[in-house]
Amino acid sequence: MNQETHHDESHGTVKSYLIGFVLSVILTAIPFYMVMGGDFSKITTVWTIITLGIIQIWVHLKYFLHLNFITEDGRANTFSFLFSALVIIMVVGLSVWIIYESNAMMMHF
């Protein structure tokens, strides 16, 4: 089978990559406009940035990393990604906590 004609189903199409790209640009432009314009309150701007950031994470996971729950392979990949993210968050979070507590204990003596 010719390498050029073989298309692995786990990879996206040009259309899906373009959709992901356009959504990413829009989800980046909105908070940029809100911050640069300064027309919105600080709390509205912060919550909009957080919300659109979470949506952008989902867009990247769906359109660029192709994580899904539709196929068995997709479920396994998604759970592997989530487990890896949990381990990284725990390692970084606990390291920061240990460093902070060590610093706090040294300052009291």
Residue, then its C-alpha position, 0 to 999 in steps of 0.5 A: m500500500n502506498q504511503e501517501t494513499h494510506h490515511d490513519e483514522s486516528h489522525g485528523t483531516v485538514k478540515s478538523y485542523l482548520i476548525g481547531f485553528v480558527l477556534s484557537v485564534i478566536l479563543t485567543a483574540i477575545p481575551f486579548y481584545m478584552v485586556m487591551g480595550g479595558d472596557f470590561s471590569k477586572i472580574t469579568t475579564v479574569w473570569t472570561i480569560i479563565t473560561l475561554g482558556i479551559i475551552q481552548i484546552w478542550v479544543h486543543l485536546k479534541y482537534f490537535l491531540h485527537l482525544n475522544f471517548i468514541t473508540e476504545d483506543g480513544r478512551a485509553n489514550t484519553f485516560s492515559f493523558l488524564f493520568s499523566a496530567l494528574v501525576i504531573i500536577m501532583v509532582v509540581g504541586l507537592s514540590v511547591w508545597i514542600i519548598y514553601e513549607s521548608n522556607a516557612m520553617m526556616m524563617h521561624f528559627 
